[in-house]
Amino acid sequence: MPDRTGARTRVRQPTAVIVGGSATGLFAAAALVEFFNVVIVERDALPDAPERRRGLPQGDHAHLVWSGGVSALNELVPGLVDELVASGARLTQIMGDMVSRAPNETWFRRFTSTHHANLVCSRHLFDHVLRQRVLKDERITLRQNAVAHGLEGDATSVRGVRIRTGNSTETLDAALVVDASGRGSQAPRWLRDLGLPQVREATVNAGVRYATRLFEAPGRTADIAFPVVNVQANPAKPPGQGGVILPIENGRWIVTLSGTRGGEPTDDPDAFVEFALGLSDPVIGELLRSARPLGPVLTSRSTANRRRHYEEFRRWPDGFVVLGDAVARYNPTYGHGLTVAAQCALAVRDTLRSGNFHSPGTARHLQRAASRPVAAAWSLAIGQDALYPGATDAPPRPLDRLLARYLDRCVNTGATNPRALGALLDVMSLERAPSRLFAPDMIWPMLLGRRKRPLTAPPLTEGEMHAALS
């Protein structure tokens, strides 16, 4: 992709520099362009088509955007979701368009009474459509093949960022610098160089390994709205093994299998379907028996939950904010990364709308506002992953185990009661805080008993099975 230089930038607007041109950086650009002329500094050359790139190692694995993220996308970039759907993405109703088994091995009934929907497509298509839409704005400049290597300023105020392009270095002056550089973020070092303390970090690592393979949609499944199929790992029965089938654009399935320590999938193509058949429910393997693979098996171990608690800083420099994976990343099993990144950018925009950016302490308010979506997703992820052996240095506390058991009760109730399912999905979709699970529409069905009997098999319809196996 050629560099994009704004032709009619508003001279009186201050400048914001965003480090990182992946999804988080583009979300941030969409949020900030209302207040700033925006410069995106990206270390790679971005592709002009929906294809893989070097700086996105997770791009070939399964991705989705939960309904809380879909709402944020529509707020940040009006019309983007419609453009994605027109390009081949799908909005899949939860649970109507899903066949899903919870970590406690409860199959959800396919209730259609809730409003929740996931946006499903390849990560390459998502990033491509997002890039094309956001970079159309002439107030946004893209600088590619440029590496940020330090901040200009001191412990009280950041005034720009130093970048290197080839053998040349320069400083980009900015009223705001946003670190959206992802897992490789250098923000902890940059802040130490300014005289600030080391950020507190937390890690919960269940030891998950991923294996992903692309398939041609088998039988006639490309001709129908075939459901997402998800078998989640059970932390009560380590090693936890699971998998997901995501039907995506162009008549393909992304299939990602996972396993924790002692039960990891490999990159052996001959073992992929056998691993899926060996899950505690073999439905994914059975659906793959006649599917034609379209590429090799790609694996990843970069699945630990890691969080940097920037919101705890008592002193925070004006003019600097950290967003997205540079703050926290999660076990990809839960699919919350894109949703949280969009919600963080939206929180920044809304905070700027409600105050004066030039007031001292505004950047600290922005950082704290961005931490709220992070905290919600973090609680959901570590609530499950902390139960696996070796995931943390200390065993789960009694309160953690109690809350995990309560969540199991919520799942059991939501699997058989549509009102309770709505409450559960409000939380899982990152639309509402976890306290939503203590509302009357969850508590009463839990106390009064199941509305329907639990399912004993995946709820695929006869037509769906026939389409897959024909």
Secondary structure as the mmCIF struct_conf table of DSSP 4:
data_model
#
loop_
_struct_conf.conf_type_id
_struct_conf.id
_struct_conf.beg_label_comp_id
_struct_conf.beg_label_asym_id
_struct_conf.beg_label_seq_id
_struct_conf.end_label_comp_id
_struct_conf.end_label_asym_id
_struct_conf.end_label_seq_id
BEND BEND1 ALA A 7 ARG A 8
TURN_TY1_P TURN_TY1_P1 VAL A 11 ARG A 12
BEND BEND2 GLN A 13 GLN A 13
STRN STRN1 THR A 15 VAL A 19
BEND BEND3 SER A 22 SER A 22
HELX_RH_AL_P HELX_RH_AL_P1 ALA A 23 LEU A 32
TURN_TY1_P TURN_TY1_P2 VAL A 33 PHE A 35
BEND BEND4 PHE A 36 PHE A 36
STRN STRN2 ASN A 37 VAL A 41
BEND BEND5 ARG A 43 ASP A 44
HELX_LH_PP_P HELX_LH_PP_P1 ALA A 45 PRO A 47
BEND BEND6 ASP A 48 PRO A 50
TURN_TY1_P TURN_TY1_P3 ARG A 54 GLY A 55
TURN_TY1_P TURN_TY1_P4 PRO A 57 ASP A 60
BEND BEND7 HIS A 61 HIS A 61
STRN STRN3 LEU A 64 VAL A 65
HELX_RH_AL_P HELX_RH_AL_P2 SER A 67 LEU A 76
BEND BEND8 VAL A 77 VAL A 77
TURN_TY1_P TURN_TY1_P5 PRO A 78 GLY A 79
HELX_RH_AL_P HELX_RH_AL_P3 LEU A 80 ALA A 86
TURN_TY1_P TURN_TY1_P6 SER A 87 GLY A 88
STRN STRN4 ARG A 90 GLN A 93
TURN_TY1_P TURN_TY1_P7 ILE A 94 ASP A 97
STRN STRN5 MET A 98 ARG A 101
TURN_TY1_P TURN_TY1_P8 PRO A 103 ASN A 104
BEND BEND9 GLU A 105 GLU A 105
HELX_LH_PP_P HELX_LH_PP_P2 THR A 106 THR A 106
STRN STRN6 TRP A 107 TRP A 107
HELX_LH_PP_P HELX_LH_PP_P3 PHE A 108 ARG A 109
BEND BEND10 THR A 114 THR A 114
STRN STRN7 ALA A 117 VAL A 120
HELX_RH_AL_P HELX_RH_AL_P4 ARG A 123 VAL A 134
TURN_TY1_P TURN_TY1_P9 LEU A 135 LYS A 136
BEND BEND11 ASP A 137 ASP A 137
TURN_TY1_P TURN_TY1_P10 GLU A 138 ARG A 139
STRN STRN8 ILE A 140 ARG A 143
BEND BEND12 ASN A 145 ASN A 145
STRN STRN9 VAL A 147 GLY A 153
BEND BEND13 ALA A 155 THR A 156
STRN STRN10 SER A 157 SER A 157
STRN STRN11 VAL A 158 THR A 165
TURN_TY1_P TURN_TY1_P11 GLY A 166 ASN A 167
STRN STRN12 SER A 168 ASP A 173
BEND BEND14 ALA A 175 ALA A 175
STRN STRN13 LEU A 176 ASP A 179
HELX_RH_3T_P HELX_RH_3T_P1 GLY A 182 GLY A 184
HELX_RH_AL_P HELX_RH_AL_P5 ALA A 187 ASP A 193
TURN_TY1_P TURN_TY1_P12 LEU A 194 GLY A 195
HELX_LH_PP_P HELX_LH_PP_P4 LEU A 196 ARG A 200
STRN STRN14 GLU A 201 VAL A 204
STRN STRN15 ARG A 209 GLU A 216
HELX_LH_PP_P HELX_LH_PP_P5 ALA A 217 PRO A 218
TURN_TY1_P TURN_TY1_P13 GLY A 219 ARG A 220
HELX_RH_3T_P HELX_RH_3T_P2 THR A 221 ASP A 223
TURN_TY1_P TURN_TY1_P14 ILE A 224 ALA A 225
HELX_LH_PP_P HELX_LH_PP_P6 PHE A 226 PRO A 227
STRN STRN16 VAL A 228 VAL A 231
TURN_TY1_P TURN_TY1_P15 PRO A 235 ALA A 236
BEND BEND15 LYS A 237 PRO A 239
HELX_LH_PP_P HELX_LH_PP_P7 GLY A 240 GLY A 240
STRN STRN17 GLN A 241 ILE A 248
TURN_TY1_P TURN_TY1_P16 GLU A 249 GLY A 251
STRN STRN18 ARG A 252 GLY A 259
TURN_TY1_P TURN_TY1_P17 ARG A 261 GLY A 262
BEND BEND16 GLY A 263 GLY A 263
BEND BEND17 ASP A 267 ASP A 267
HELX_RH_3T_P HELX_RH_3T_P3 PRO A 269 ALA A 271
HELX_RH_AL_P HELX_RH_AL_P6 PHE A 272 LEU A 277
TURN_TY1_P TURN_TY1_P18 GLY A 278 GLY A 278
BEND BEND18 LEU A 279 ASP A 281
HELX_RH_AL_P HELX_RH_AL_P7 VAL A 283 LEU A 288
TURN_TY1_P TURN_TY1_P19 ARG A 289 SER A 290
HELX_LH_PP_P HELX_LH_PP_P8 ALA A 291 ALA A 291
STRN STRN19 ARG A 292 PRO A 293
BEND BEND19 GLY A 295 GLY A 295
STRN STRN20 LEU A 298 SER A 300
STRN STRN21 ASN A 305 ARG A 308
HELX_RH_3T_P HELX_RH_3T_P4 TYR A 310 GLU A 312
BEND BEND20 ARG A 314 ARG A 315
STRN STRN22 ASP A 318 ASP A 318
TURN_TY1_P TURN_TY1_P20 GLY A 319 GLY A 319
STRN STRN23 PHE A 320 VAL A 322
HELX_RH_3T_P HELX_RH_3T_P5 GLY A 324 ALA A 326
TURN_TY1_P TURN_TY1_P21 VAL A 327 VAL A 327
STRN STRN24 ALA A 328 ARG A 329
HELX_RH_3T_P HELX_RH_3T_P6 PRO A 332 TYR A 334
HELX_RH_AL_P HELX_RH_AL_P8 GLY A 337 ARG A 353
TURN_TY1_P TURN_TY1_P22 SER A 354 SER A 354
BEND BEND21 GLY A 355 GLY A 355
TURN_TY1_P TURN_TY1_P23 PHE A 357 HIS A 358
BEND BEND22 SER A 359 SER A 359
TURN_TY1_P TURN_TY1_P24 PRO A 360 GLY A 361
HELX_RH_AL_P HELX_RH_AL_P9 THR A 362 ASP A 385
TURN_TY1_P TURN_TY1_P25 ALA A 386 LEU A 387
BEND BEND23 TYR A 388 TYR A 388
TURN_TY1_P TURN_TY1_P26 PRO A 389 GLY A 390
BEND BEND24 ALA A 391 ALA A 394
HELX_LH_PP_P HELX_LH_PP_P9 PRO A 395 ARG A 397
HELX_RH_AL_P HELX_RH_AL_P10 PRO A 398 THR A 416
HELX_RH_AL_P HELX_RH_AL_P11 PRO A 418 MET A 428
TURN_TY1_P TURN_TY1_P27 SER A 429 LEU A 430
BEND BEND25 GLU A 431 ARG A 432
HELX_RH_3T_P HELX_RH_3T_P7 PRO A 434 PHE A 438
BEND BEND26 ALA A 439 ALA A 439
HELX_RH_AL_P HELX_RH_AL_P12 PRO A 440 LEU A 448
BEND BEND27 ARG A 451 LYS A 452
HELX_LH_PP_P HELX_LH_PP_P10 ARG A 453 PRO A 454
STRN STRN25 LEU A 455 LEU A 455
BEND BEND28 THR A 456 ALA A 457
HELX_RH_AL_P HELX_RH_AL_P13 GLU A 462 LEU A 469
#
